[in-house]
Amino acid sequence: MLALLAGCTQRYVPPQSIAPEVTKLQVQHRSHGTSFRCARIGDVLWATDGRSIQVLNRRGAVLHDIEFGDLGDNAPIVDLVVEGDIAAIVLEHDQVQVLDITDPRHPLTIKRASSRRLGLEPQQVGIVNGGIVVFGADGAVRLHDLEHLVRGESVGSVANGSDGGWYITGRRIKRLRDGGYVGTASLLAPSPSGVCAFARNEGDAALLGVLGADAHEVDPARMTVAVGERVHRMRFDGDTLLVLTESGLHGWRMQDGALQRLQHWPQRGLQDAVTLDDGRVLAVGEHGRSVVDLDRSKGHELYRHETAGGLHSIGSGPGGLVAGGTAGTLHFEPGIDVKRVEGSVPTAVPATSASILNWSITLDEGGRALVTTPFGESTLRAPDGGAFTCVTTTGDAFWLGHDRGIERISPPAGPIELPTEETETIDPMLGATRMSVRLGGPILGCTPLVLGRGVAYATAHDGFGMVVEQR
């Protein structure tokens, strides 16, 4: 910080700009990304995409979208649960919305609860004894009365059980009522029939089985099976247990008092699955959406709808960005649809430093931004305690990608009156303008647009798109 001598009146005059002032940022031409959740409500199918729920036909194709947030302002939907005529969705870390799904083709929001109101950052949502429970790294809260059921523990699953329900923290099952120890498991998947599936990850493998209301395994000799991989999500749908691992989708059916194995469908990056009929399953994830027949040999994919999800590496392409994703190598040219292309992604490391005249920004290994200006140095952190991932410039502005979106920082464009008292100091960011957009992250990289003022971006799960200045 720069201290000034008393009695000295100074006026800093930065380089002048004749461009009109930027009033807001707008996200345009976002592509589809990772689909985190799906559901079957009667004969209606849902899949999430960004801030919307897609209503699908039986082949997994989109009939129409229903928006539950504004692109650039709200986080993507990362979880949902359905109970009777009510559904609840989680906009990542941001809010929970409760929906009336009397007509699941046109659901209506009837309640919202922000992270501040909940007292935690929502990550998942579940049903316990007919009530909605919101949970995540900060604990668990019952939605209807905002009672904190769990504090100070990371909650990974909730389910009905004796003494008011259970939750998972680490590899332990505990009672929601008092935190008392019940047993061991890594995940729980409740069933409408009252039993509950469990997965217990052990190193690089797992055990699957069924718990009764007393938390004891049901007939472990016939109802507990081994899986040669770690399990990251399960769904008990009717008499079918769907299990997602790193390699793909596995299925078991409760039949003749035992778990009978169905076929395995290999697909990396799966996030959720739901049964349809006659052995068919809708599976969603980083690759997009697929309808699969688990009764046929090796699991037969009937329909496939690919998206730009699970992006992991980035490079420049003709007029835009190229990124490697779960669905292959994809090319995004701003204003034009994403296309799959042959070959691998050119090796590129997102820029971590940039300069505009006498301002510069450098990102450190911890994802902090060191800003150097004529007034000194300042260290900035990404919103919500996240990390900056990349930086680029467009004429008179810096653009910084981070875990949850993109921030634009513009040095001052007009004269600035400096403090004159000896005890006063100057903020190195004095006169700067900061704006941001909320996206699903993290941002892998961004590049200036060839036409227009703004950047094209690629994210890990929210697809490609453009952030454009509005003047």
MOWO-V8845 format. One record per residue. SS is DSSP state (A for helix, B for strand, O for the rest). PSI is psi in degrees with one decimal (* if undefined). D_FIRST is the distance of its C-alpha to the first C-alpha in Angstrom with 1 decimal. Layout:
ss->SS psi->PSI d_first->D_FIRST
ss->SS psi->PSI d_first->D_FIRST
This chain:
ss->O psi->142.7 d_first->0.0
ss->B psi->118.6 d_first->3.8
ss->B psi->145.6 d_first->6.6
ss->O psi->148.0 d_first->10.0
ss->O psi->142.2 d_first->13.4
ss->O psi->142.6 d_first->15.8
ss->O psi->-4.7 d_first->18.5
ss->O psi->112.9 d_first->16.9
ss->O psi->121.5 d_first->17.4
ss->O psi->150.2 d_first->15.7
ss->B psi->115.6 d_first->16.6
ss->B psi->128.7 d_first->15.3
ss->O psi->103.1 d_first->18.4
ss->O psi->169.7 d_first->18.1
ss->O psi->136.2 d_first->21.3
ss->O psi->145.4 d_first->23.9
ss->O psi->137.3 d_first->25.8
ss->O psi->1.7 d_first->29.3
ss->O psi->144.0 d_first->29.6
ss->O psi->154.4 d_first->30.2
ss->O psi->138.5 d_first->27.6
ss->O psi->126.0 d_first->27.8
ss->O psi->-28.0 d_first->29.0
ss->B psi->168.9 d_first->29.6
ss->B psi->144.5 d_first->30.2
ss->B psi->133.2 d_first->33.8
ss->B psi->129.3 d_first->35.2
ss->B psi->156.1 d_first->38.5
ss->O psi->40.5 d_first->41.2
ss->O psi->135.3 d_first->40.3
ss->O psi->168.0 d_first->42.9
ss->O psi->148.9 d_first->44.4
ss->O psi->-145.5 d_first->42.9
ss->O psi->135.1 d_first->43.7
ss->O psi->115.5 d_first->46.2
ss->O psi->-32.3 d_first->45.4
ss->O psi->156.3 d_first->48.3
ss->B psi->165.4 d_first->51.8
ss->B psi->154.4 d_first->54.5
ss->B psi->120.7 d_first->58.2
ss->B psi->97.4 d_first->59.2
ss->O psi->-121.2 d_first->63.0
ss->O psi->13.4 d_first->63.5
ss->B psi->134.5 d_first->60.0
ss->B psi->139.7 d_first->57.4
ss->B psi->148.8 d_first->53.6
ss->B psi->140.7 d_first->50.8
ss->B psi->150.2 d_first->47.1
ss->B psi->110.6 d_first->45.0
ss->O psi->-123.9 d_first->41.4
ss->O psi->14.2 d_first->41.5
ss->B psi->159.2 d_first->45.2
ss->B psi->127.7 d_first->48.5
ss->B psi->127.8 d_first->51.0
ss->B psi->124.7 d_first->54.7
ss->B psi->158.4 d_first->56.8
ss->O psi->-177.3 d_first->60.4
ss->O psi->-10.5 d_first->62.3
ss->O psi->0.8 d_first->61.3
ss->O psi->5.4 d_first->57.6
ss->O psi->149.9 d_first->57.1
ss->B psi->126.8 d_first->55.0
ss->B psi->-46.8 d_first->57.0
ss->B psi->162.4 d_first->54.0
ss->B psi->148.2 d_first->50.4
ss->B psi->116.2 d_first->49.2
ss->B psi->137.1 d_first->45.5
ss->O psi->17.1 d_first->43.7
ss->O psi->167.9 d_first->40.2
ss->O psi->130.5 d_first->38.4
ss->B psi->125.3 d_first->37.2
ss->B psi->-23.5 d_first->33.4
ss->O psi->-32.1 d_first->33.1
ss->B psi->156.2 d_first->35.0
ss->O psi->161.1 d_first->35.4
ss->O psi->159.7 d_first->38.6
ss->B psi->124.9 d_first->41.6
ss->B psi->-8.0 d_first->41.8
ss->B psi->153.9 d_first->44.6
ss->B psi->155.5 d_first->47.6
ss->B psi->147.8 d_first->50.6
ss->B psi->134.8 d_first->53.9
ss->B psi->105.8 d_first->56.1
ss->O psi->-125.9 d_first->59.1
ss->O psi->16.5 d_first->58.1
ss->B psi->141.6 d_first->54.4
ss->B psi->156.8 d_first->51.7
ss->B psi->137.6 d_first->48.0
ss->B psi->150.1 d_first->45.2
ss->B psi->120.4 d_first->41.7
ss->B psi->115.8 d_first->38.9
ss->O psi->119.0 d_first->36.7
ss->O psi->-1.4 d_first->34.3
ss->O psi->-55.8 d_first->34.5
ss->B psi->165.3 d_first->37.8
ss->B psi->137.9 d_first->41.5
ss->B psi->136.7 d_first->44.2
ss->B psi->132.0 d_first->47.8
ss->B psi->139.5 d_first->50.4
ss->B psi->117.9 d_first->54.0
ss->O psi->33.0 d_first->55.9
ss->O psi->-39.9 d_first->59.3
ss->O psi->94.8 d_first->59.3
ss->A psi->-13.9 d_first->57.1
ss->A psi->-19.4 d_first->57.2
ss->A psi->68.8 d_first->55.3
ss->O psi->153.7 d_first->53.3
ss->B psi->134.2 d_first->51.6
ss->B psi->125.4 d_first->48.4
ss->B psi->-9.5 d_first->49.4
ss->B psi->143.3 d_first->46.4
ss->B psi->145.0 d_first->42.7
ss->B psi->117.1 d_first->40.4
ss->B psi->166.9 d_first->36.7
ss->A psi->-35.7 d_first->34.8
ss->A psi->-43.8 d_first->33.4
ss->A psi->-37.7 d_first->37.0
ss->A psi->-27.8 d_first->38.3
ss->O psi->14.1 d_first->35.7
ss->O psi->162.3 d_first->35.3
ss->O psi->112.0 d_first->34.5
ss->O psi->134.7 d_first->38.0
ss->O psi->-35.8 d_first->39.1
ss->B psi->167.6 d_first->42.9
ss->B psi->143.9 d_first->45.7
ss->B psi->178.3 d_first->49.2
ss->B psi->127.6 d_first->52.3
ss->B psi->119.2 d_first->53.5
ss->O psi->41.7 d_first->56.7
ss->O psi->-4.3 d_first->56.4
ss->B psi->151.5 d_first->52.8
ss->B psi->129.5 d_first->49.6
ss->B psi->127.0 d_first->47.1
ss->B psi->135.8 d_first->43.5
ss->B psi->169.2 d_first->41.9
ss->B psi->-152.2 d_first->39.3
ss->O psi->-20.3 d_first->36.9
ss->O psi->-1.8 d_first->36.2
ss->B psi->-150.4 d_first->39.9
ss->B psi->143.3 d_first->42.6
ss->B psi->138.4 d_first->43.3
ss->B psi->130.8 d_first->46.5
ss->O psi->-40.2 d_first->45.9
ss->O psi->-30.0 d_first->48.6
ss->O psi->4.3 d_first->47.4
ss->O psi->27.8 d_first->43.9
ss->B psi->130.4 d_first->45.1
ss->B psi->112.4 d_first->43.0
ss->B psi->-32.8 d_first->45.7
ss->B psi->132.7 d_first->43.4
ss->B psi->143.3 d_first->40.0
ss->O psi->10.0 d_first->37.9
ss->O psi->145.5 d_first->40.0
ss->O psi->126.6 d_first->39.7
ss->O psi->127.3 d_first->42.9
ss->O psi->-21.0 d_first->44.5
ss->B psi->153.7 d_first->47.8
ss->B psi->156.6 d_first->49.8
ss->B psi->158.4 d_first->53.5
ss->O psi->148.8 d_first->56.5
ss->O psi->177.5 d_first->58.0
ss->A psi->153.9 d_first->59.9
ss->A psi->36.4 d_first->58.3
ss->A psi->7.2 d_first->56.0
ss->O psi->165.6 d_first->54.6
ss->B psi->162.1 d_first->52.5
ss->B psi->158.4 d_first->49.2
ss->B psi->131.5 d_first->48.0
ss->B psi->121.0 d_first->45.1
ss->O psi->-119.2 d_first->44.9
ss->O psi->24.6 d_first->48.7
ss->B psi->137.7 d_first->49.8
ss->B psi->128.3 d_first->51.7
ss->B psi->159.1 d_first->51.0
ss->B psi->134.9 d_first->52.4
ss->O psi->-30.3 d_first->50.2
ss->O psi->-42.4 d_first->52.0
ss->O psi->5.9 d_first->50.9
ss->O psi->9.5 d_first->49.2
ss->O psi->146.2 d_first->52.3
ss->B psi->134.4 d_first->53.1
ss->B psi->-43.7 d_first->55.6
ss->B psi->-162.8 d_first->55.7
ss->B psi->137.4 d_first->53.9
ss->O psi->158.2 d_first->52.8
ss->O psi->-29.2 d_first->49.9
ss->B psi->151.3 d_first->50.7
ss->B psi->145.6 d_first->53.1
ss->B psi->102.3 d_first->54.8
ss->B psi->156.3 d_first->56.9
ss->O psi->145.3 d_first->60.2
ss->O psi->-21.3 d_first->62.0
ss->O psi->-8.9 d_first->65.0
ss->O psi->-21.2 d_first->63.2
ss->O psi->172.0 d_first->62.7
ss->B psi->127.5 d_first->59.3
ss->B psi->149.1 d_first->58.6
ss->B psi->153.2 d_first->56.3
ss->B psi->134.3 d_first->54.7
ss->B psi->101.3 d_first->53.9
ss->B psi->131.1 d_first->51.8
ss->B psi->98.2 d_first->52.9
ss->O psi->-122.6 d_first->51.0
ss->O psi->18.9 d_first->51.8
ss->B psi->-179.2 d_first->54.6
ss->B psi->158.0 d_first->55.4
ss->B psi->136.9 d_first->58.2
ss->B psi->143.8 d_first->59.1
ss->B psi->-169.4 d_first->61.3
ss->B psi->133.7 d_first->62.1
ss->B psi->141.8 d_first->61.5
ss->O psi->-178.1 d_first->63.7
ss->O psi->-19.7 d_first->62.7
ss->O psi->7.1 d_first->62.9
ss->O psi->10.6 d_first->60.3
ss->O psi->146.6 d_first->63.1
ss->B psi->136.7 d_first->63.7
ss->O psi->115.3 d_first->66.6
ss->O psi->67.1 d_first->69.2
ss->A psi->-26.3 d_first->66.9
ss->A psi->-32.6 d_first->69.8
ss->A psi->-19.6 d_first->70.0
ss->A psi->2.5 d_first->66.8
ss->O psi->128.2 d_first->64.2
ss->B psi->159.8 d_first->63.4
ss->B psi->144.4 d_first->61.2
ss->B psi->134.8 d_first->58.7
ss->O psi->21.0 d_first->57.6
ss->O psi->165.1 d_first->54.0
ss->O psi->143.3 d_first->51.3
ss->B psi->133.3 d_first->51.5
ss->B psi->-11.4 d_first->48.4
ss->B psi->147.1 d_first->50.2
ss->B psi->156.8 d_first->53.7
ss->B psi->127.9 d_first->55.7
ss->B psi->106.9 d_first->59.0
ss->B psi->102.7 d_first->60.8
ss->O psi->-125.0 d_first->64.4
ss->O psi->10.8 d_first->66.1
ss->B psi->132.0 d_first->63.7
ss->B psi->115.6 d_first->60.7
ss->B psi->132.1 d_first->58.2
ss->B psi->130.0 d_first->55.8
ss->B psi->128.1 d_first->52.9
ss->B psi->-178.4 d_first->51.8
ss->O psi->-32.0 d_first->49.9
ss->O psi->-19.3 d_first->53.0
ss->B psi->-149.9 d_first->54.2
ss->B psi->128.9 d_first->56.4
ss->B psi->151.8 d_first->59.0
ss->B psi->143.2 d_first->61.6
ss->B psi->151.6 d_first->64.0
ss->B psi->132.4 d_first->66.7
ss->B psi->112.2 d_first->68.2
ss->B psi->130.8 d_first->71.9
ss->O psi->38.9 d_first->74.8
ss->O psi->17.0 d_first->72.7
ss->B psi->163.2 d_first->70.4
ss->B psi->114.0 d_first->67.4
ss->B psi->126.1 d_first->68.9
ss->B psi->135.6 d_first->66.5
ss->O psi->-166.3 d_first->66.0
ss->O psi->162.7 d_first->64.8
ss->O psi->131.3 d_first->61.3
ss->B psi->114.9 d_first->59.4
ss->B psi->122.7 d_first->56.9
ss->O psi->118.7 d_first->53.6
ss->O psi->154.3 d_first->50.1
ss->O psi->17.6 d_first->47.3
ss->B psi->143.8 d_first->49.5
ss->B psi->-28.4 d_first->47.8
ss->B psi->163.8 d_first->50.8
ss->B psi->152.2 d_first->54.6
ss->B psi->142.7 d_first->57.3
ss->B psi->148.1 d_first->61.1
ss->O psi->-87.3 d_first->63.1
ss->O psi->162.0 d_first->66.8
ss->O psi->41.3 d_first->69.3
ss->O psi->0.1 d_first->66.9
ss->B psi->146.9 d_first->64.3
ss->B psi->136.6 d_first->60.6
ss->B psi->121.7 d_first->57.5
ss->B psi->132.3 d_first->54.7
ss->B psi->158.2 d_first->51.1
ss->B psi->-148.1 d_first->48.0
ss->O psi->-28.5 d_first->45.8
ss->O psi->-18.4 d_first->48.8
ss->B psi->-124.7 d_first->49.6
ss->B psi->144.1 d_first->52.9
ss->B psi->148.4 d_first->56.3
ss->B psi->126.1 d_first->59.7
ss->B psi->144.2 d_first->61.4
ss->B psi->108.2 d_first->64.8
ss->O psi->-3.0 d_first->64.6
ss->O psi->-13.5 d_first->68.4
ss->O psi->160.9 d_first->69.0
ss->O psi->128.5 d_first->68.8
ss->O psi->10.0 d_first->65.3
ss->O psi->114.3 d_first->63.8
ss->B psi->122.8 d_first->64.4
ss->B psi->118.4 d_first->61.7
ss->B psi->-43.2 d_first->63.4
ss->B psi->150.4 d_first->60.5
ss->B psi->134.3 d_first->57.0
ss->B psi->103.0 d_first->54.2
ss->B psi->149.8 d_first->51.2
ss->O psi->173.8 d_first->47.6
ss->O psi->61.7 d_first->44.3
ss->O psi->165.6 d_first->43.3
ss->O psi->36.6 d_first->42.2
ss->O psi->140.3 d_first->40.2
ss->O psi->-20.4 d_first->38.9
ss->B psi->150.6 d_first->38.4
ss->B psi->147.0 d_first->37.3
ss->B psi->176.6 d_first->37.9
ss->B psi->146.4 d_first->38.4
ss->B psi->179.7 d_first->41.8
ss->O psi->107.2 d_first->43.6
ss->O psi->14.0 d_first->41.5
ss->B psi->-142.1 d_first->39.6
ss->B psi->147.6 d_first->38.9
ss->B psi->134.4 d_first->41.2
ss->B psi->147.6 d_first->40.8
ss->B psi->132.1 d_first->42.9
ss->B psi->-178.3 d_first->44.0
ss->O psi->-31.3 d_first->46.7
ss->O psi->4.3 d_first->49.0
ss->B psi->-160.9 d_first->48.5
ss->B psi->126.1 d_first->46.6
ss->B psi->142.2 d_first->45.4
ss->B psi->127.6 d_first->44.4
ss->B psi->116.4 d_first->42.4
ss->B psi->119.3 d_first->42.6
ss->O psi->130.1 d_first->40.6
ss->O psi->-4.9 d_first->43.2
ss->O psi->148.8 d_first->45.9
ss->O psi->155.2 d_first->47.1
ss->O psi->138.7 d_first->46.1
ss->B psi->141.9 d_first->48.8
ss->B psi->137.7 d_first->49.8
ss->B psi->160.3 d_first->50.0
ss->O psi->156.8 d_first->51.6
ss->O psi->175.7 d_first->49.9
ss->O psi->170.9 d_first->46.8
ss->O psi->129.9 d_first->43.2
ss->O psi->135.9 d_first->41.7
ss->O psi->127.7 d_first->39.2
ss->O psi->137.8 d_first->35.6
ss->O psi->121.3 d_first->32.3
ss->O psi->139.4 d_first->29.8
ss->O psi->141.0 d_first->26.9
ss->O psi->10.9 d_first->23.6
ss->B psi->149.6 d_first->21.5
ss->B psi->157.7 d_first->21.4
ss->B psi->147.5 d_first->19.9
ss->B psi->108.7 d_first->20.3
ss->O psi->-113.4 d_first->19.9
ss->O psi->20.5 d_first->16.2
ss->B psi->145.4 d_first->15.1
ss->B psi->152.9 d_first->16.0
ss->B psi->131.6 d_first->16.5
ss->B psi->132.5 d_first->18.0
ss->B psi->134.5 d_first->19.7
ss->O psi->-179.9 d_first->20.0
ss->O psi->-21.8 d_first->23.3
ss->O psi->5.5 d_first->22.4
ss->O psi->15.5 d_first->22.0
ss->O psi->154.5 d_first->18.2
ss->B psi->118.9 d_first->16.4
ss->B psi->113.4 d_first->13.5
ss->B psi->124.5 d_first->12.2
ss->B psi->124.3 d_first->10.9
ss->B psi->175.0 d_first->10.4
ss->O psi->-15.0 d_first->10.3
ss->O psi->-5.1 d_first->6.8
ss->B psi->-154.3 d_first->5.5
ss->B psi->147.8 d_first->7.0
ss->B psi->143.7 d_first->8.4
ss->B psi->124.5 d_first->11.7
ss->B psi->144.5 d_first->14.4
ss->O psi->150.7 d_first->17.8
ss->O psi->158.3 d_first->21.0
ss->A psi->146.1 d_first->22.8
ss->A psi->31.5 d_first->24.8
ss->A psi->16.3 d_first->23.3
ss->O psi->-164.1 d_first->24.7
ss->O psi->139.6 d_first->23.8
ss->B psi->142.9 d_first->23.0
ss->B psi->-23.9 d_first->26.0
ss->B psi->161.6 d_first->25.6
ss->B psi->142.4 d_first->23.8
ss->B psi->176.1 d_first->25.3
ss->B psi->154.3 d_first->24.8
ss->O psi->88.5 d_first->27.1
ss->O psi->-80.5 d_first->26.4
ss->O psi->20.2 d_first->23.4
ss->O psi->147.4 d_first->22.4
ss->B psi->146.0 d_first->21.5
ss->B psi->119.5 d_first->23.9
ss->B psi->119.2 d_first->23.1
ss->B psi->147.2 d_first->26.1
ss->B psi->-169.5 d_first->25.9
ss->O psi->-31.9 d_first->28.4
ss->O psi->17.2 d_first->29.3
ss->B psi->-152.5 d_first->28.8
ss->B psi->135.0 d_first->26.7
ss->B psi->137.4 d_first->23.4
ss->B psi->127.8 d_first->22.7
ss->B psi->122.7 d_first->19.2
ss->B psi->123.5 d_first->19.5
ss->O psi->161.4 d_first->16.9
ss->O psi->140.9 d_first->17.3
ss->O psi->-2.7 d_first->20.8
ss->O psi->174.3 d_first->20.8
ss->O psi->147.0 d_first->19.3
ss->B psi->128.9 d_first->16.2
ss->B psi->125.1 d_first->16.0
ss->O psi->151.5 d_first->12.7
ss->O psi->152.6 d_first->12.3
ss->O psi->-10.7 d_first->14.1
ss->O psi->143.9 d_first->13.9
ss->O psi->-33.4 d_first->12.4
ss->O psi->-12.3 d_first->11.4
ss->O psi->146.6 d_first->9.6
ss->B psi->163.6 d_first->6.0
ss->B psi->128.5 d_first->5.8
ss->O psi->123.7 d_first->6.5
ss->O psi->-23.0 d_first->6.7
ss->O psi->11.4 d_first->10.2
ss->O psi->127.3 d_first->11.0
ss->O psi->-8.0 d_first->14.7
ss->O psi->152.9 d_first->15.5
ss->B psi->130.8 d_first->18.9
ss->B psi->130.3 d_first->19.7
ss->B psi->158.3 d_first->23.4
ss->B psi->160.7 d_first->25.4
ss->B psi->145.5 d_first->29.0
ss->B psi->124.3 d_first->30.6
ss->O psi->168.0 d_first->32.9
ss->O psi->139.6 d_first->34.7
ss->O psi->-165.0 d_first->32.9
ss->O psi->162.1 d_first->31.6
ss->B psi->124.3 d_first->30.9
ss->B psi->-32.6 d_first->32.4
ss->B psi->157.9 d_first->31.2
ss->B psi->153.1 d_first->30.9
ss->B psi->145.0 d_first->31.7
ss->B psi->143.7 d_first->31.6
ss->O psi->142.2 d_first->34.7
ss->O psi->-40.7 d_first->37.1
ss->O psi->136.0 d_first->38.1
ss->O psi->174.8 d_first->35.9
ss->O psi->114.2 d_first->32.2
ss->B psi->-162.6 d_first->31.0
ss->B psi->153.0 d_first->31.5
ss->B psi->146.3 d_first->34.4
ss->B psi->161.2 d_first->33.7
ss->B psi->135.2 d_first->35.6
ss->B psi->166.1 d_first->35.2
ss->O psi->-39.1 d_first->36.9
ss->O psi->-9.5 d_first->39.0
ss->O psi->20.0 d_first->38.4
ss->O psi->-159.9 d_first->39.9
ss->B psi->167.0 d_first->38.7
ss->B psi->-172.1 d_first->37.6
ss->B psi->142.9 d_first->35.5
ss->B psi->119.2 d_first->32.5
ss->B psi->138.5 d_first->32.9
ss->B psi->137.7 d_first->30.9
ss->B psi->124.3 d_first->32.8
ss->O psi->* d_first->32.3
